[in-house]
Amino acid sequence: MFDPSTWPPTILDALTAPADVAAWAATATPGAAVVAPLAVIDPARVDSAAQIDLLVAYERQIAWLHAAQQRVLAELDGSAMDWSGKTSIDYTQEQVGAALRLSPGHAADRLAVGRTLVERLPATMQLLDSGEITYLHAKRLAEAVVPFDAKTTGQIEERVLRRATTQTVGQFSASVHRAVIAADPRRAEQRHADALTERRVVFTPQPDGMTELWAFLPADGAALIKTVLDSLASTKTPGETRTADQRRADVLIDVFARVLGDPNLPEHHGHRPSIHITIAASTLLGCDELPADLEGYGPITATMARPIATDKTGTWRRLLTDPATGQLLEYGRATYRPPQNLTDHVIARDKTCVFPQCRRPARLCDLDHGEDWCTGGDTCEHNLHPLCQRHHYAKHNAGWTVTRQADGSYHWTAPTGHTYTVHPPEDS
């Protein structure tokens, strides 16, 4: 049993005068000595003023921990070893991504921010360490100063930190943007050229069978798209009940549906482009209402899935499964060669690259032998798995190993000895 007489005074104070301790912690320098007394305060047993103090205190502690984490990231970044002796590629981002359950891209971003903060933004790190700003403040600045030399970075940092401790993240981001513009003498045309290299389209699954489509485009290209959508959406049919926004969304889909019929679109693994939908045979027949799986999105309702699975346009490729076992029954094609059938099966089974946290679609990946074919591995479904090119290379040249388990999961071992499990898709 714990002996209260051995507890530090701050913990005893937190039990006897929690509101006073909360007020003290809201302004005290963050650190280990502050965390312990905070942890014993029950927010339900103090008034609203003390609860606000607790909130502030915890926010300052979180900032302090974020600062500590940046130092670890800075030490990790660039310190990767040539574990296998076969490659000089730095796989630190894979190590961090697997450990923190981040995609390799997000892990690379975290590493870059940590290095920039520790090596180039000492005043920002000091404010983060003391809980005066949040990690999001620090991250915004670290990302913004990447193109600048040390002198200009220091000038930008000095300018934006003057009011940082009183600003929201949005206000601080605007200050950073103004400071970057002031520090960048290049012509607007050059800045546009730089921004143009970042153009991209992002799909983010949302609840209820919806997806958010976001695009970062040059202004003239965006104006062209808007003009076409507005024109196509301007026509109203008799009894039209859709809003203008709904019509624009519908015609956007229609435009790409027509493009998908272009016979010149490139093939992948022997197939024309199409969207896969995996559905239980019993659900397709209306015997039950099991959720289906839409490639690139995830689970959708049976009502939404049935018309997609029976579409005859060739836009969709139906994959039927046994509702009891989840095993694939057929691939929605009239004829096929056995090697193509095996390829189709592995792609449909795993859906994505099977490296930890990687989400690259399997149809865009290499099919890798778990046990190398040259050393006796069979070309069969239990010895094949999809790996994107980067992670295929990591397996063969950077010391990562993988084994497929009986339940369909993949057991990865990193060069450091850490292990990670990639579970099969839920509908498998």
C-alpha positions as CSV (number, residue, x, y, z in Angstrom):
1,M,0.0,0.0,0.0
2,F,1.2,3.5,-0.8
3,D,2.3,5.6,2.1
4,P,1.1,9.2,1.7
5,S,3.9,10.5,3.9
6,T,6.4,9.6,1.2
7,W,4.6,11.5,-1.5
8,P,6.1,14.8,-2.7
9,P,4.4,17.9,-1.2
10,T,3.0,18.9,-4.6
11,I,1.0,15.7,-4.8
12,L,-0.3,16.1,-1.3
13,D,-1.3,19.7,-2.2
14,A,-3.1,18.4,-5.3
15,L,-5.2,16.2,-3.1
16,T,-6.0,18.8,-0.4
17,A,-6.1,22.0,-2.5
18,P,-6.5,20.9,-6.1
19,A,-7.7,24.3,-7.4
20,D,-4.5,26.0,-6.1
21,V,-2.3,23.4,-7.7
22,A,-4.2,23.8,-11.0
23,A,-3.7,27.6,-10.9
24,W,0.0,27.1,-10.2
25,A,0.4,24.4,-13.0
26,A,-1.2,26.7,-15.5
27,T,1.7,29.1,-15.3
28,A,4.6,26.9,-14.0
29,T,7.4,25.9,-16.3
30,P,6.3,22.5,-17.9
31,G,8.2,19.4,-16.8
32,A,8.1,16.1,-15.0
33,A,7.6,17.8,-11.6
34,V,4.3,19.3,-12.8
35,V,2.8,16.2,-14.4
36,A,2.6,14.1,-11.2
37,P,0.4,16.5,-9.2
38,L,-1.8,17.2,-12.2
39,A,-2.5,13.5,-12.7
40,V,-4.1,13.1,-9.2
41,I,-6.6,16.0,-9.7
42,D,-10.1,14.9,-10.5
43,P,-11.6,17.5,-12.8
44,A,-15.1,16.6,-11.6
45,R,-14.2,17.7,-8.1
46,V,-13.1,21.2,-8.8
47,D,-15.0,24.3,-10.0
48,S,-15.0,25.7,-13.6
49,A,-12.1,28.1,-12.9
50,A,-9.9,25.3,-11.8
51,Q,-11.0,23.2,-14.8
52,I,-9.8,26.0,-17.1
53,D,-6.5,26.1,-15.2
54,L,-6.2,22.3,-15.7
55,L,-6.9,22.6,-19.4
56,V,-4.2,25.2,-19.8
57,A,-1.7,23.3,-17.7
58,Y,-2.2,20.1,-19.7
59,E,-1.8,22.0,-23.0
60,R,1.5,23.4,-21.7
61,Q,2.7,19.9,-20.7
62,I,1.7,18.6,-24.2
63,A,3.8,21.3,-25.8
64,W,6.7,20.4,-23.6
65,L,6.4,16.7,-24.6
66,H,6.2,17.7,-28.2
67,A,9.4,19.6,-27.9
68,A,11.1,16.5,-26.4
69,Q,9.7,14.4,-29.2
70,Q,11.2,16.8,-31.8
71,R,14.7,16.2,-30.4
72,V,14.2,12.5,-30.7
73,L,13.1,12.9,-34.3
74,A,16.0,15.1,-35.1
75,E,18.4,12.5,-33.8
76,L,16.7,9.7,-35.8
77,D,16.6,11.6,-39.0
78,G,19.6,10.9,-41.2
79,S,21.0,8.4,-38.8
80,A,19.8,5.3,-40.6
81,M,22.4,2.6,-40.9
82,D,23.1,0.3,-43.9
83,W,21.8,-2.7,-42.1
84,S,22.1,-5.2,-44.9
85,G,25.1,-3.9,-46.6
86,K,23.1,-3.8,-49.9
87,T,21.7,-0.3,-50.0
88,S,22.4,3.3,-49.0
89,I,18.7,4.4,-49.0
90,D,17.6,5.9,-45.7
91,Y,14.6,3.9,-44.4
92,T,14.2,6.0,-41.2
93,Q,10.8,7.1,-42.3
94,E,9.6,3.5,-42.5
95,Q,10.9,2.9,-39.0
96,V,9.1,5.9,-37.6
97,G,6.0,5.2,-39.6
98,A,5.7,1.7,-38.4
99,A,6.4,2.6,-34.8
100,L,3.9,5.5,-34.7
101,R,1.3,4.0,-37.0
102,L,1.9,6.7,-39.6
103,S,2.1,6.4,-43.4
104,P,5.7,6.7,-44.7
105,G,4.8,10.2,-46.1
106,H,3.5,11.5,-42.8
107,A,6.5,10.0,-41.0
108,A,8.8,11.8,-43.4
109,D,7.0,15.1,-42.7
110,R,7.4,14.5,-38.9
111,L,11.1,13.8,-39.3
112,A,11.6,17.0,-41.5
113,V,9.7,19.2,-39.0
114,G,11.8,17.8,-36.1
115,R,15.1,18.4,-37.8
116,T,14.1,21.9,-38.9
117,L,12.9,22.9,-35.4
118,V,16.0,21.6,-33.6
119,E,18.6,22.7,-36.1
120,R,17.2,25.9,-37.5
121,L,14.6,27.4,-35.1
122,P,16.0,27.5,-31.6
123,A,13.7,30.3,-30.4
124,T,10.7,28.5,-31.6
125,M,11.8,25.3,-29.7
126,Q,12.3,27.4,-26.6
127,L,8.7,28.6,-26.7
128,L,7.4,25.1,-27.4
129,D,9.5,23.7,-24.6
130,S,8.1,26.3,-22.2
131,G,4.5,25.7,-23.3
132,E,4.0,29.2,-24.7
133,I,3.1,27.9,-28.2
134,T,1.7,24.6,-29.5
135,Y,3.2,22.0,-31.8
136,L,0.9,23.2,-34.6
137,H,2.4,26.7,-34.3
138,A,5.9,25.3,-34.5
139,K,5.0,23.0,-37.4
140,R,3.6,25.8,-39.5
141,L,6.8,27.8,-39.1
142,A,9.1,24.8,-39.7
143,E,7.4,24.0,-43.0
144,A,7.4,27.6,-44.2
145,V,11.2,28.2,-43.8
146,V,12.4,25.1,-45.7
147,P,13.5,27.1,-48.8
148,F,15.4,29.8,-46.9
149,D,19.0,30.1,-45.8
150,A,19.9,30.4,-42.1
151,K,20.0,34.2,-42.1
152,T,16.6,34.6,-43.7
153,T,15.1,31.9,-41.5
154,G,16.3,33.7,-38.4
155,Q,14.7,37.0,-39.7
156,I,11.4,35.2,-40.3
157,E,11.4,33.5,-36.9
158,E,12.2,36.7,-35.1
159,R,9.4,38.6,-36.8
160,V,6.6,36.0,-36.3
161,L,7.4,35.0,-32.7
162,R,6.8,38.6,-31.5
163,R,3.1,37.9,-31.1
164,A,3.0,34.1,-31.4
165,T,2.1,33.5,-27.8
166,T,-1.1,35.4,-28.1
167,Q,-2.2,34.1,-31.5
168,T,-4.4,31.2,-32.6
169,V,-2.8,28.8,-35.1
170,G,-4.7,30.4,-37.9
171,Q,-3.6,33.9,-36.9
172,F,0.0,32.7,-36.6
173,S,-0.1,31.0,-40.0
174,A,-1.2,34.3,-41.6
175,S,1.7,36.0,-39.8
176,V,4.1,33.4,-41.2
177,H,2.7,33.8,-44.7
178,R,3.2,37.5,-44.5
179,A,6.7,37.1,-43.2
180,V,7.6,34.7,-46.0
181,I,6.3,37.0,-48.7
182,A,8.3,39.9,-47.2
183,A,11.4,37.8,-47.1
184,D,11.0,36.4,-50.6
185,P,12.0,39.0,-53.3
186,R,11.4,36.7,-56.2
187,R,8.9,37.7,-58.8
188,A,5.3,36.5,-58.6
189,E,5.8,34.4,-61.7
190,Q,8.6,32.4,-60.1
191,R,6.6,31.8,-56.9
192,H,3.8,30.6,-59.1
193,A,6.2,28.2,-60.8
194,D,7.3,26.8,-57.5
195,A,3.7,26.4,-56.3
196,L,2.8,24.7,-59.6
197,T,5.1,21.8,-58.7
198,E,2.9,21.0,-55.7
199,R,-0.3,20.6,-57.7
200,R,-2.2,17.5,-56.7
201,V,-5.6,15.8,-56.2
202,V,-6.6,14.2,-52.9
203,F,-9.4,11.8,-52.1
204,T,-10.4,11.6,-48.4
205,P,-13.1,9.0,-47.5
206,Q,-15.9,10.5,-45.4
207,P,-18.7,8.7,-43.4
208,D,-22.0,7.6,-45.0
209,G,-20.7,6.4,-48.3
210,M,-19.2,9.8,-49.3
211,T,-15.7,11.0,-50.3
212,E,-14.2,14.4,-50.2
213,L,-12.3,15.4,-53.4
214,W,-9.8,18.2,-52.9
215,A,-7.5,19.6,-55.6
216,F,-4.6,22.1,-55.5
217,L,-4.6,23.5,-59.1
218,P,-3.3,26.5,-61.1
219,A,-5.9,29.2,-61.2
220,D,-6.4,29.0,-64.9
221,G,-6.9,25.2,-64.8
222,A,-9.4,25.6,-61.9
223,A,-11.3,28.3,-63.9
224,L,-11.5,26.0,-66.8
225,I,-13.0,23.2,-64.7
226,K,-15.5,25.5,-63.0
227,T,-16.6,26.9,-66.4
228,V,-17.3,23.4,-67.8
229,L,-19.1,22.3,-64.6
230,D,-21.2,25.4,-64.5
231,S,-22.1,25.1,-68.1
232,L,-23.1,21.4,-67.9
233,A,-24.9,21.9,-64.7
234,S,-26.9,24.9,-66.0
235,T,-29.3,22.6,-67.9
236,K,-32.4,21.7,-65.9
237,T,-34.7,18.8,-66.7
238,P,-38.5,19.1,-66.2
239,G,-39.3,18.7,-62.5
240,E,-35.6,19.2,-61.5
241,T,-35.2,19.2,-57.7
242,R,-31.4,19.2,-57.4
243,T,-29.6,22.3,-56.2
244,A,-26.9,23.9,-58.3
245,D,-24.2,22.4,-56.1
246,Q,-25.7,18.9,-56.5
247,R,-25.9,19.3,-60.3
248,R,-22.2,20.3,-60.4
249,A,-21.2,17.3,-58.3
250,D,-23.2,15.0,-60.6
251,V,-21.8,16.3,-63.9
252,L,-18.3,16.1,-62.5
253,I,-18.8,12.3,-62.0
254,D,-20.4,12.1,-65.5
255,V,-17.4,13.7,-67.1
256,F,-15.0,11.1,-65.7
257,A,-17.4,8.2,-66.4
258,R,-17.2,9.1,-70.1
259,V,-13.4,9.2,-69.9
260,L,-13.2,5.8,-68.3
261,G,-14.6,4.4,-71.5
262,D,-11.6,5.5,-73.5
263,P,-9.9,2.4,-75.0
264,N,-6.5,4.1,-74.9
265,L,-6.4,4.2,-71.0
266,P,-3.4,2.2,-69.8
267,E,-3.9,-1.3,-68.3
268,H,-2.6,-2.6,-65.0
269,H,-1.9,-6.3,-64.4
270,G,-3.8,-7.2,-67.6
271,H,-7.0,-5.2,-66.9
272,R,-8.5,-2.0,-68.3
273,P,-9.1,0.6,-65.5
274,S,-12.1,-0.3,-63.5
275,I,-13.3,0.1,-59.9
276,H,-13.5,-3.0,-57.8
277,I,-16.5,-3.7,-55.5
278,T,-16.3,-6.8,-53.3
279,I,-19.7,-8.2,-52.3
280,A,-21.0,-11.4,-50.7
281,A,-22.9,-13.5,-53.2
282,S,-25.8,-13.8,-50.7
283,T,-26.0,-10.0,-50.5
284,L,-26.0,-9.6,-54.2
285,L,-28.9,-12.0,-54.4
286,G,-30.8,-10.1,-51.7
287,C,-30.6,-12.8,-49.1
288,D,-28.9,-10.6,-46.5
289,E,-27.6,-7.0,-46.0
290,L,-23.9,-7.6,-45.4
291,P,-21.7,-4.5,-46.1
292,A,-19.7,-4.6,-49.3
293,D,-16.3,-3.1,-49.9
294,L,-15.6,-0.3,-52.4
295,E,-11.9,-0.1,-53.6
296,G,-10.2,3.0,-52.3
297,Y,-13.0,3.8,-49.8
298,G,-14.0,0.9,-47.6
299,P,-17.4,-0.5,-46.4
300,I,-20.6,0.6,-48.1
301,T,-24.2,-0.5,-47.5
302,A,-25.7,-3.4,-49.5
303,T,-28.3,-1.0,-51.0
304,M,-25.5,1.2,-52.4
305,A,-23.5,-1.8,-53.6
306,R,-26.1,-3.9,-55.5
307,P,-26.7,-1.4,-58.4
308,I,-22.9,-0.9,-58.7
309,A,-22.2,-4.7,-58.7
310,T,-24.8,-5.2,-61.5
311,D,-23.7,-2.3,-63.7
312,K,-23.1,-3.4,-67.3
313,T,-21.0,-0.4,-68.5
314,G,-17.6,-2.0,-67.6
315,T,-16.9,0.8,-65.1
316,W,-17.1,-1.6,-62.2
317,R,-15.5,-5.0,-61.6
318,R,-17.4,-7.2,-59.3
319,L,-15.7,-9.6,-56.9
320,L,-18.0,-12.1,-55.2
321,T,-17.2,-13.7,-51.9
322,D,-18.5,-16.5,-49.8
323,P,-20.4,-14.8,-46.9
324,A,-19.2,-17.4,-44.4
325,T,-15.5,-17.5,-45.2
326,G,-14.9,-14.3,-47.1
327,Q,-13.1,-16.3,-49.8
328,L,-13.4,-15.1,-53.4
329,L,-15.8,-17.0,-55.6
330,E,-15.3,-15.4,-59.0
331,Y,-13.8,-12.3,-60.6
332,G,-16.5,-11.1,-62.9
333,R,-14.8,-12.2,-66.2
334,A,-15.8,-14.7,-68.8
335,T,-12.4,-16.1,-69.6
336,Y,-8.9,-15.9,-68.1
337,R,-5.5,-17.7,-68.1
338,P,-4.4,-19.3,-64.7
339,P,-1.5,-16.8,-64.1
340,Q,-3.9,-13.9,-64.6
341,N,-6.4,-15.6,-62.3
342,L,-3.7,-15.9,-59.6
343,T,-2.7,-12.3,-60.0
344,D,-6.4,-11.2,-59.7
345,H,-6.9,-13.3,-56.6
346,V,-3.9,-11.8,-54.7
347,I,-4.7,-8.2,-55.7
348,A,-8.4,-8.7,-54.7
349,R,-7.4,-10.4,-51.4
350,D,-4.9,-7.9,-50.1
351,K,-6.2,-4.7,-51.7
352,T,-3.1,-2.6,-50.9
353,C,0.7,-2.9,-50.4
354,V,1.1,-5.1,-47.3
355,F,4.0,-3.1,-45.8
356,P,3.1,-1.5,-42.4
357,Q,0.9,1.6,-42.9
358,C,1.3,1.7,-46.7
359,R,-2.0,2.2,-48.6
360,R,-0.9,2.1,-52.2
361,P,-3.5,0.1,-54.2
362,A,-2.4,-3.5,-54.9
363,R,-3.2,-3.2,-58.6
364,L,-0.4,-0.6,-58.8
365,C,2.1,-2.7,-56.9
366,D,4.6,-5.5,-57.7
367,L,3.6,-9.0,-56.8
368,D,6.4,-10.3,-54.6
369,H,7.3,-13.9,-53.6
370,G,7.4,-14.2,-49.8
371,E,10.0,-17.0,-50.2
372,D,12.2,-16.1,-53.2
373,W,11.4,-18.1,-56.3
374,C,15.2,-18.5,-56.9
375,T,15.6,-20.3,-53.5
376,G,12.6,-22.6,-54.0
377,G,9.6,-20.5,-53.3
378,D,6.4,-21.4,-55.1
379,T,4.3,-19.2,-57.3
380,C,1.1,-19.7,-55.4
381,E,-1.4,-17.5,-53.6
382,H,0.0,-18.1,-50.1
383,N,3.5,-17.1,-51.3
384,L,2.5,-13.9,-53.2
385,H,1.8,-10.5,-51.8
386,P,1.6,-7.0,-53.3
387,L,4.4,-4.5,-52.5
388,C,4.9,-1.0,-53.9
389,Q,8.3,-0.5,-55.5
390,R,9.8,1.3,-52.5
391,H,8.8,-1.4,-50.0
392,H,9.6,-4.2,-52.4
393,Y,13.1,-2.8,-52.5
394,A,13.1,-2.5,-48.7
395,K,12.3,-6.2,-48.3
396,H,15.0,-7.3,-50.7
397,N,17.8,-4.8,-50.0
398,A,17.3,-3.1,-46.6
399,G,16.9,-5.9,-44.1
400,W,13.1,-6.0,-43.7
401,T,11.6,-9.5,-43.6
402,V,8.0,-10.7,-43.9
403,T,6.1,-13.9,-43.3
404,R,2.4,-14.5,-44.1
405,Q,0.4,-16.1,-41.3
406,A,-2.4,-18.6,-41.6
407,D,-5.0,-16.0,-40.7
408,G,-3.9,-13.8,-43.7
409,S,-1.9,-11.3,-41.6
410,Y,1.7,-10.3,-42.4
411,H,4.4,-10.4,-39.8
412,W,7.2,-7.9,-40.5
413,T,10.5,-7.6,-38.8
414,A,12.5,-4.4,-39.2
415,P,16.3,-4.3,-39.4
416,T,16.3,-3.1,-35.7
417,G,14.4,-6.2,-34.6
418,H,11.1,-4.5,-34.0
419,T,8.1,-6.4,-35.3
420,Y,4.9,-5.2,-36.8
421,T,1.7,-7.0,-37.8
422,V,-0.4,-6.0,-40.9
423,H,-3.9,-7.5,-40.5
424,P,-5.9,-8.6,-43.6
425,P,-8.8,-6.4,-44.8
426,E,-11.8,-6.8,-42.7
427,D,-13.9,-8.4,-45.4
428,S,-11.2,-11.1,-46.1
